[in-house]
Amino acid sequence: MGVLLTLITTLAMFQPCLLFLHANASNSTGGVHLWSQQAALLQWKSTLQSSPSLLDSWRPGTSPCSSNWTGVVCEAVHHGRRTMPRAVVRIDLPNVGIDGRLGELNFSALPFLQYIDISYNSLFGEIPQSIASLAELSHLDLTGNRLHGQIPWEVGNMESLSLLELSLNNLTGTIPASLGNLTRLVQLTIHQTLLTGSIPEELGKLTELNMVSLSILDVSYNNLEGPLPTGRQFSNASIGWFVHNNGLCEIVMGRYPSELQSHTSIEGQHHKLAMETLDKHPSSPTLVEREEISLLVQVALACLQPSPKSRPEMQEVYQKLTHDHPYCSFATSCDLTLEKLKDGEV
């Protein structure tokens, strides 16, 4: 009888621990437990230089899924043949005063994230390569932080991404060609950074490969140069997506600037070159047509200056080519696209 009583007493002592283990086992998601997701978020919070009061709800001993953690959303997720009742799928903390490194967040412990918006905070450091482990992520918005360094090549492996916003950061280097692997991408916005180089040709292939069309690609206010990729998306692109990239001004002229440069650089031969090169125009143009063609060639040659700083900006090109249309301002752009400029519809 004494032995039985001792056994019952011992089991009673361990009951809370057994219940805890059972609860966490029921919330296990393919080897990643809910407590692991909780620990990853709390660890990141502890590294922040400035933790906003909104994150006071992130407390040890509480669950991110049942204790109303600010900016955290949990849902049931499918993992293989199993449906897990709760997992962190969303971090939504725009403009809340977070000051710290994004790289301190253990993304491998949060594999079911589908949505991250930490825009307009004070994140610094580089975008970590480890973020590419988020195979389910479809929305990533890091706009308006202090991130620097290059865009990791590994981001191109995040095949679920439909929105990628990295604008208003101190990013350098080039746009990774690997972004051409993101066949579900609908919006890519990387304006007002310090990017250089050209726009990868691989991005022009996105609309040829996927069923979802890349509808926004804003790379304005950078230091980009070189030709624009071919593809339907770029033919219908808004000129506003490319403004203030001195090295991109020639893209409104199509392939003609390179041809003109290979012929001559003597401005006095504009009219002759226009007749020989701009084959879309009639063989016997009127005086007005001659003037318009000459203007087109002048702008093309200006875009070919050796130094990007010597080239006109896209806004100047637009204003020059639309000088006969005072009702059309750059602010509205009259629904101006690169295709319309090339086809002479302005």
C-alpha positions as CSV (number, residue, x, y, z in Angstrom):
1,M,0.0,0.0,0.0
2,G,2.9,2.4,0.8
3,V,4.5,1.7,-2.5
4,L,1.3,2.5,-4.4
5,L,0.8,5.7,-2.5
6,T,4.4,6.7,-3.3
7,L,3.9,6.0,-7.0
8,I,0.6,8.1,-7.1
9,T,2.4,11.0,-5.3
10,T,5.3,10.9,-7.8
11,L,3.0,10.9,-10.8
12,A,1.1,13.9,-9.4
13,M,4.3,15.8,-9.0
14,F,5.2,15.2,-12.7
15,Q,1.7,15.8,-14.1
16,P,2.4,19.5,-15.1
17,C,5.5,18.5,-16.9
18,L,3.7,15.7,-18.7
19,L,0.9,18.0,-19.7
20,F,3.5,20.6,-21.0
21,L,5.2,17.9,-23.1
22,H,1.9,16.7,-24.5
23,A,0.8,20.3,-25.4
24,N,4.1,20.9,-27.2
25,A,4.0,17.6,-28.9
26,S,0.5,18.4,-30.2
27,N,1.8,21.6,-31.6
28,S,4.9,20.1,-33.3
29,T,5.1,20.9,-37.0
30,G,7.3,18.4,-38.7
31,G,10.0,18.6,-36.0
32,V,9.6,22.3,-35.5
33,H,7.6,22.9,-32.3
34,L,5.6,25.9,-31.4
35,W,7.9,26.5,-28.5
36,S,10.8,26.7,-30.9
37,Q,9.0,29.4,-32.9
38,Q,8.3,31.2,-29.6
39,A,11.9,30.9,-28.6
40,A,13.1,32.3,-31.9
41,L,10.9,35.4,-31.6
42,L,11.8,36.0,-28.0
43,Q,15.5,35.6,-28.8
44,W,15.2,38.2,-31.6
45,K,13.4,40.6,-29.3
46,S,16.2,40.3,-26.8
47,T,18.8,41.4,-29.4
48,L,17.0,44.6,-30.4
49,Q,18.6,47.8,-29.4
50,S,15.2,49.4,-29.1
51,S,12.2,47.2,-28.3
52,P,8.9,49.1,-28.8
53,S,6.3,48.8,-26.1
54,L,4.1,47.0,-28.7
55,L,6.3,44.0,-28.2
56,D,5.6,43.9,-24.4
57,S,3.0,41.2,-25.2
58,W,5.9,38.9,-26.3
59,R,6.6,37.4,-22.9
60,P,8.3,34.1,-21.8
61,G,5.8,31.6,-20.7
62,T,3.1,32.7,-23.1
63,S,2.3,31.4,-26.5
64,P,2.6,33.5,-29.7
65,C,-0.6,31.8,-31.0
66,S,-2.9,32.0,-27.9
67,S,-1.7,35.1,-26.0
68,N,-2.3,37.8,-28.6
69,W,1.3,38.6,-29.4
70,T,1.3,41.9,-31.3
71,G,2.1,41.6,-34.9
72,V,2.1,37.8,-34.9
73,V,-0.6,35.7,-36.6
74,C,-0.9,31.9,-36.4
75,E,-2.9,29.5,-38.5
76,A,-3.3,25.8,-39.1
77,V,-0.8,24.6,-41.6
78,H,-0.4,21.6,-43.8
79,H,2.8,19.7,-43.5
80,G,3.0,16.5,-45.6
81,R,-0.2,14.5,-44.8
82,R,-0.7,16.3,-41.5
83,T,-2.6,19.4,-40.6
84,M,-1.0,21.2,-37.7
85,P,-3.4,23.2,-35.5
86,R,-1.1,26.2,-34.9
87,A,2.0,27.7,-36.4
88,V,3.4,31.3,-36.8
89,V,2.6,32.3,-40.4
90,R,2.7,36.1,-40.3
91,I,4.9,38.9,-38.8
92,D,3.3,42.2,-39.4
93,L,5.2,45.0,-37.7
94,P,5.4,48.1,-40.0
95,N,6.5,51.4,-38.5
96,V,6.6,50.4,-34.9
97,G,10.2,51.5,-34.0
98,I,12.1,48.3,-34.2
99,D,15.9,49.0,-34.0
100,G,18.1,45.9,-34.6
101,R,19.5,43.4,-37.0
102,L,17.2,41.3,-39.1
103,G,19.9,38.6,-39.2
104,E,19.5,37.9,-35.5
105,L,16.1,36.3,-36.3
106,N,16.4,32.5,-36.6
107,F,14.4,31.9,-39.7
108,S,15.0,28.2,-39.7
109,A,12.7,28.0,-36.6
110,L,9.9,29.7,-38.4
111,P,9.5,27.6,-41.6
112,F,5.8,28.3,-42.0
113,L,6.0,32.1,-42.4
114,Q,4.0,33.3,-45.4
115,Y,4.1,37.1,-44.7
116,I,6.7,39.5,-43.3
117,D,6.2,43.2,-43.2
118,I,8.8,45.0,-41.1
119,S,8.8,48.1,-43.3
120,Y,9.7,51.6,-42.0
121,N,11.6,50.6,-38.9
122,S,15.3,50.9,-38.2
123,L,16.6,47.5,-39.2
124,F,20.3,47.6,-40.0
125,G,23.0,45.2,-41.2
126,E,22.7,43.0,-44.3
127,I,19.7,41.0,-45.5
128,P,20.7,37.5,-44.2
129,Q,21.1,34.7,-46.7
130,S,19.2,32.5,-44.2
131,I,15.9,34.3,-45.1
132,A,15.9,32.1,-48.2
133,S,15.0,29.1,-46.0
134,L,11.4,30.5,-45.8
135,A,10.0,28.3,-48.6
136,E,6.4,29.4,-47.9
137,L,7.0,33.1,-47.8
138,S,4.9,35.0,-50.4
139,H,5.1,38.6,-49.1
140,L,8.4,40.3,-48.0
141,D,8.4,44.0,-47.3
142,L,11.6,45.5,-45.8
143,T,11.0,49.0,-47.2
144,G,12.4,52.1,-45.4
145,N,15.0,50.6,-43.1
146,R,18.8,51.0,-42.9
147,L,19.8,47.7,-44.5
148,H,23.0,47.7,-46.5
149,G,25.1,45.3,-48.5
150,Q,23.9,43.3,-51.5
151,I,20.6,41.5,-52.2
152,P,21.5,37.9,-51.4
153,W,21.5,35.7,-54.5
154,E,19.6,33.1,-52.4
155,V,16.5,35.2,-52.5
156,G,16.0,33.9,-56.0
157,N,15.3,30.5,-54.5
158,M,12.2,31.7,-52.6
159,E,9.8,30.4,-55.2
160,S,6.6,31.3,-53.3
161,L,7.4,35.1,-53.4
162,S,4.7,37.2,-55.1
163,L,5.8,40.5,-53.6
164,L,9.3,41.7,-52.8
165,E,9.8,45.3,-51.6
166,L,13.3,46.5,-50.6
167,S,13.1,50.2,-51.4
168,L,14.6,53.1,-49.3
169,N,17.5,51.1,-48.0
170,N,21.3,51.5,-48.5
171,L,21.6,48.4,-50.7
172,T,24.5,48.2,-53.0
173,G,25.8,45.9,-55.8
174,T,23.6,44.6,-58.6
175,I,20.1,43.1,-59.0
176,P,20.7,39.3,-58.7
177,A,19.9,37.5,-61.9
178,S,18.5,34.7,-59.7
179,L,15.3,36.9,-59.2
180,G,14.4,35.6,-62.6
181,N,13.6,32.3,-60.9
182,L,10.7,33.9,-59.0
183,T,7.9,32.8,-61.4
184,R,5.1,33.8,-59.0
185,L,6.5,37.4,-58.6
186,V,3.8,40.1,-59.2
187,Q,5.5,43.1,-57.6
188,L,9.2,43.9,-57.4
189,T,10.1,47.3,-55.9
190,I,13.7,48.4,-55.3
191,H,13.7,52.2,-55.7
192,Q,15.9,54.8,-54.0
193,T,18.7,52.5,-53.1
194,L,22.4,52.5,-54.3
195,L,22.1,49.6,-56.8
196,T,24.4,49.6,-59.9
197,G,24.8,47.5,-63.0
198,S,22.1,46.5,-65.4
199,I,18.6,45.0,-65.0
200,P,19.1,41.3,-65.5
201,E,17.7,39.8,-68.7
202,E,16.3,37.0,-66.7
203,L,13.6,39.3,-65.3
204,G,12.3,39.8,-68.9
205,K,11.7,36.1,-69.1
206,L,9.4,36.0,-66.1
207,T,6.2,36.9,-68.0
208,E,7.1,34.3,-70.6
209,L,7.5,31.5,-68.0
210,N,4.7,32.1,-65.5
211,M,1.0,32.3,-65.5
212,V,1.0,35.4,-63.2
213,S,2.3,38.5,-64.8
214,L,4.9,40.7,-63.2
215,S,2.8,43.9,-63.0
216,I,5.1,46.2,-61.1
217,L,8.9,46.5,-61.4
218,D,10.0,49.9,-59.9
219,V,13.8,50.4,-59.9
220,S,13.7,54.2,-60.1
221,Y,16.3,56.4,-58.3
222,N,19.3,54.1,-58.5
223,N,22.5,54.1,-60.5
224,L,21.5,51.5,-63.1
225,E,22.6,51.5,-66.7
226,G,22.6,49.3,-69.8
227,P,19.8,48.0,-72.0
228,L,16.4,47.1,-70.7
229,P,15.5,43.4,-70.9
230,T,13.3,42.2,-73.7
231,G,9.8,40.9,-72.9
232,R,6.2,41.9,-72.9
233,Q,6.4,43.3,-69.3
234,F,9.2,45.8,-70.2
235,S,7.5,46.9,-73.5
236,N,4.4,48.0,-71.4
237,A,6.4,49.4,-68.5
238,S,5.7,52.8,-67.1
239,I,8.5,55.3,-67.6
240,G,8.2,56.2,-63.9
241,W,9.6,52.8,-62.9
242,F,13.0,53.8,-64.4
243,V,13.4,57.6,-63.7
244,H,16.6,59.0,-62.2
245,N,18.9,56.2,-63.5
246,N,21.1,58.2,-65.8
247,G,22.5,55.1,-67.4
248,L,19.1,53.9,-68.5
249,C,18.0,56.9,-70.6
250,E,18.9,55.1,-73.8
251,I,16.3,52.4,-73.2
252,V,13.5,54.7,-74.5
253,M,15.3,54.6,-77.9
254,G,15.2,50.9,-78.2
255,R,18.1,49.3,-80.1
256,Y,18.8,52.4,-82.2
257,P,21.4,54.2,-80.0
258,S,24.0,51.4,-80.3
259,E,23.5,51.4,-84.1
260,L,23.9,55.1,-84.3
261,Q,27.0,55.0,-82.2
262,S,28.5,52.4,-84.5
263,H,27.9,54.6,-87.5
264,T,29.1,58.0,-86.3
265,S,29.0,60.5,-83.5
266,I,29.0,63.6,-85.7
267,E,25.8,65.5,-84.8
268,G,25.8,67.3,-88.2
269,Q,24.8,64.0,-89.8
270,H,21.6,63.6,-87.8
271,H,19.2,63.9,-90.7
272,K,21.1,61.4,-92.9
273,L,21.4,58.9,-90.1
274,A,17.8,59.2,-89.3
275,M,16.8,58.3,-92.9
276,E,19.2,55.3,-92.9
277,T,18.6,54.0,-89.4
278,L,15.0,54.8,-88.3
279,D,13.4,52.5,-90.8
280,K,9.9,52.9,-89.4
281,H,9.6,56.3,-91.0
282,P,8.7,57.1,-94.6
283,S,11.5,57.4,-97.2
284,S,10.5,61.0,-98.1
285,P,9.6,62.6,-94.8
286,T,7.9,66.0,-94.5
287,L,9.8,68.9,-92.8
288,V,7.9,68.3,-89.6
289,E,8.8,64.6,-89.6
290,R,12.5,65.5,-90.3
291,E,12.5,67.7,-87.3
292,E,11.0,65.0,-85.1
293,I,13.4,62.4,-86.3
294,S,16.3,64.7,-85.8
295,L,15.2,65.3,-82.2
296,L,14.9,61.6,-81.6
297,V,18.5,61.0,-82.8
298,Q,19.8,64.0,-80.7
299,V,18.3,62.4,-77.6
300,A,19.7,59.0,-78.5
301,L,23.2,60.4,-78.9
302,A,22.9,62.3,-75.6
303,C,22.0,59.0,-73.9
304,L,25.3,57.6,-75.2
305,Q,27.6,59.9,-73.4
306,P,30.5,57.8,-71.8
307,S,29.8,59.0,-68.3
308,P,26.3,58.2,-66.9
309,K,26.4,61.6,-65.1
310,S,26.6,63.3,-68.5
311,R,23.5,61.6,-69.8
312,P,20.1,63.1,-69.4
313,E,17.8,61.6,-66.8
314,M,14.7,59.8,-67.9
315,Q,12.5,62.7,-66.9
316,E,14.5,65.0,-69.2
317,V,14.1,62.5,-72.0
318,Y,10.4,62.4,-71.5
319,Q,10.0,66.1,-71.4
320,K,12.1,66.6,-74.5
321,L,10.2,64.0,-76.5
322,T,6.8,65.4,-75.4
323,H,7.6,69.1,-75.9
324,D,4.7,69.4,-78.4
325,H,2.2,68.0,-75.8
326,P,2.0,70.6,-73.1
327,Y,-1.1,69.0,-71.7
328,C,0.9,66.0,-70.7
329,S,2.9,66.4,-67.5
330,F,5.5,64.1,-66.1
331,A,3.5,63.8,-62.9
332,T,0.6,62.1,-64.8
333,S,2.8,60.7,-67.6
334,C,-0.4,60.4,-69.7
335,D,-0.2,56.7,-69.1
336,L,3.2,56.8,-70.9
337,T,5.0,53.6,-71.5
338,L,8.3,52.8,-73.2
339,E,6.4,51.1,-76.0
340,K,4.5,54.3,-76.8
341,L,7.7,56.2,-76.9
342,K,9.3,53.7,-79.3
343,D,6.3,53.6,-81.5
344,G,6.2,57.4,-81.8
345,E,2.8,57.8,-80.1
346,V,4.0,60.8,-78.0
